Amino acid sequence: MGSCTSKSQIASKPPTKAVTSSTGTASRTRVMADREYHNVEASTYVLPKDDREKDRLHEQHYLLKEKFGGNLLKPEFTVKLFEKDLKVLDIGCGPGTWLMDLATEYPNSNFYGVDITDTFPQAIHPRNLQFQVANVLEPLPFDFKFDFIHVRLLTVALRESEWEIAFRNIYNSLKPGGIFQITEGCPLLNTTDPEMLVIRTNMAQLVRKKQQNPDMASQLDVVLEQENFKVLHKQAIELPLGHGTPADIATGDVYKEVLLGMAPFMAAQMSVDIEEYKRLVHKAAANMGPNKASIPLWGYIAQRPSDN
Ligand SMILES: C[S@@+](CC[C@H](N)C(=O)[O-])C[C@H]1O[C@@H](n2cnc3c(N)ncnc32)[C@H](O)[C@@H]1O
């Protein structure tokens, strides 16, 4: 599987309107079009952080788990690692669903989750799991190193130039011989539907304008090797959207929720009001099934080489 998009044009600046939250987390939250977003100025991340987004991420986790056949890629290699008690970190953990699953399955290992914003569970989580706010673009706030680090779906969070910084910070937080698992996707779906293609083209322009590379997921092995990782495994998966098994149909709904979550940014990009943008999304999403839409994902296992 090659790249997921052809070159996109750079679009003009959208007039997004932000209102500060009055919920007591004003410094970390801004509200736009009735959805809560992070308020980290330097970040290009455009998805919300509210309960509706947490629900979407929980559902997406279980759909991806089914599609990849479990939480660990290359299980014939990785599952064996968990026979020992490990220190495991998930970066950009969101509501922590991957961690909750693993922490329950491996009660003798210790799990840590970090995210740029406090979307993770504050009170109810397994005893061997803890969370804190941290940015992958800064040195990670731990005075020990990890056996296993996990990242999933940061493609619309990092500028193209930021991947090497993120991977350097991850490398420095791994023990020599430690393992890094990353799964990323192209945010742009494959479709022939003319209405969805308009949305896709605008999303491509939006991410390029944010200096993100929508094709990054297919090229991460190059950056990993640049940052001294040894790439042990690369796999590609095409996720059907809205057609196929009940899980594939649900995956279409999850993707529609992504489009709706980006509404303030995408409406500005398309020069339409938010209600009109949502109408366009609902209409185009209804055609994902009949048009056999899909989205490509890539998974990698890499290793920090052992010290000799
Ligand atoms: C698409 S969600 C994926 C969540 C989770 N990894 C999963 O697969 O369910 C991306 C997450 O990355 C977080 N994020 C964005 N930029 C980040 C950064 N620079 N450092 C740490 N987390 C970040 C977001 O707040 C969000 O929770």
The ligand as a MOL file (V3000), in Angstrom:
LIG
                    3D

  0  0  0     0  0            999 V3000
M  V30 BEGIN CTAB
M  V30 COUNTS 27 29 0 0 0
M  V30 BEGIN ATOM
M  V30 1 C -7.1110 10.5730 18.0020 0
M  V30 2 S -6.8110 10.6250 19.7310 0 CHG=1
M  V30 3 C -6.2470 8.9700 20.0220 0
M  V30 4 C -6.3630 8.5540 21.4600 0
M  V30 5 C -5.8090 7.1540 21.7780 0
M  V30 6 N -4.4030 7.0460 21.4220 0
M  V30 7 C -6.6040 6.0920 21.0730 0
M  V30 8 O -6.0950 5.4910 20.1280 0
M  V30 9 O -7.7460 5.8730 21.4640 0 CHG=-1
M  V30 10 C -5.3040 11.5610 19.8510 0
M  V30 11 C -4.9380 11.9330 21.2800 0
M  V30 12 O -3.6460 12.5370 21.2720 0
M  V30 13 C -3.6290 13.6330 22.1760 0
M  V30 14 N -2.5450 14.5390 21.7730 0
M  V30 15 C -2.5500 15.4340 20.7720 0
M  V30 16 N -1.3580 16.0490 20.7010 0
M  V30 17 C -0.5760 15.5330 21.6740 0
M  V30 18 C 0.7500 15.7850 22.1160 0
M  V30 19 N 1.5190 16.7000 21.5070 0
M  V30 20 N 1.2340 15.0910 23.1650 0
M  V30 21 C 0.4490 14.1670 23.8130 0
M  V30 22 N -0.8200 13.8970 23.4380 0
M  V30 23 C -1.3320 14.5630 22.3760 0
M  V30 24 C -5.0360 14.2060 22.0450 0
M  V30 25 O -5.3780 15.0160 23.1570 0
M  V30 26 C -5.8820 12.9470 21.9220 0
M  V30 27 O -6.2990 12.4840 23.1800 0
M  V30 END ATOM
M  V30 BEGIN BOND
M  V30 1 1 1 2
M  V30 2 1 2 3
M  V30 3 1 2 10
M  V30 4 1 3 4
M  V30 5 1 4 5
M  V30 6 1 5 6
M  V30 7 1 5 7
M  V30 8 2 7 8
M  V30 9 1 7 9
M  V30 10 1 10 11
M  V30 11 1 11 12
M  V30 12 1 11 26
M  V30 13 1 12 13
M  V30 14 1 13 14
M  V30 15 1 13 24
M  V30 16 1 14 15
M  V30 17 1 14 23
M  V30 18 2 15 16
M  V30 19 1 16 17
M  V30 20 1 17 18
M  V30 21 2 17 23
M  V30 22 1 18 19
M  V30 23 2 18 20
M  V30 24 1 20 21
M  V30 25 2 21 22
M  V30 26 1 22 23
M  V30 27 1 24 25
M  V30 28 1 24 26
M  V30 29 1 26 27
M  V30 END BOND
M  V30 END CTAB
M  END
